[in-house]
Amino acid sequence: MNDQILSLTKKLIAFPSESNNREACLEILELAQKELQGFSFTPFAKNGIPSLLYTNTPSPTKKCKIILNAHLDVVPAKKEHFVPKEKDGKLYGRGAYDMKAAAAVMILLFKELAQELPYTLGLQLTTDEETIGFYGTNYQLEEGITGEFAITGECGSNLRITNRLRGLHVIELTASGVEAHAGHLWHGENALLKLYEAINSLLQHYPTPDAPSWITTINLANITTKNTTHNVVPSEATALLDIRTIPEDVDTILPKIQSLLPEGIIMKIIKSMPGLNTKETNPYIQKLMQSYKEHDKQLVLTESYAGSDMIFFAMQGIDGIEFGPIGAGQHSDEEWVNIKSLEDYYQLLKSFLLSIT
Ligand SMILES: [Zn+2]
């Protein structure tokens, strides 16, 4: 099986399917369609972004029990990174780890198991995860695709199970003041200084960690003011903040931030996304645990600091995990996936899918 996985992964890597290369994204989906010929599927397209949902049912359906999710787009890369290379048990190339090898395993497993599974298995293939996934995974779910449990082959878990992802809130803080000449500061109220004070108070409560830490963090992304000249006291200023919240804080973070802001600072919510918090007691995680035991491995649960398409499942109340093979270097020039781990990934996922009735 490893030969087939390797060969399909290499074929997938050869497509320069950068998220904004729509032609290559269409072509890579066509290749997937060839691989999955004969199975029912529903094509989706939103804002020119195509994606597919395959199901092991005689005709297409929206209601799945288990959903396998793979994105076939990649971040931009140099031409040579679309030529897969094997070295020391590793397969190098753009998307090897993020996440074409996992996609290859999912496609092959779907083909192999589709007829024998007594439940509806869905396979989502999307092409916009690297540009947030709104028109791929999110669109499919908004169109009514459902499941009891979803697995994305996203990189980062390294054969462990990522069951927790931080949520994301993007907010804008605006301070107003009174314009005045810089020579007569006493007539003015400096909006930038008010904003500075507000941000300071937030960062005191949510300090920036200097090592990976499973806590809620705030990134000050941007500060703007309409004032462009040195001799005027600015009368308005706006800051853009990116807040990553651990699941325990998701519901309370915005009221908490509001309570920490000095009077007069206006908070506007730009974006709010929950995190992922699939409990260890989830029956499908328990089944995975069993599948690990069968292969003499121990399941380790972990968390991820950045988001993925899994968040869209969480938004719909669908439990799920990130689970992918071992590798490193995603989004860098040295991206690789461990070839042996692909066989392990395949076997673990296969036992899991077969254990569900
Ligand atoms: Zn990815």
Residues whose N, C-alpha, C, O or C-beta is under 5 A from the ligand:
A	BS01	ZN	D98 M99 E154 C155
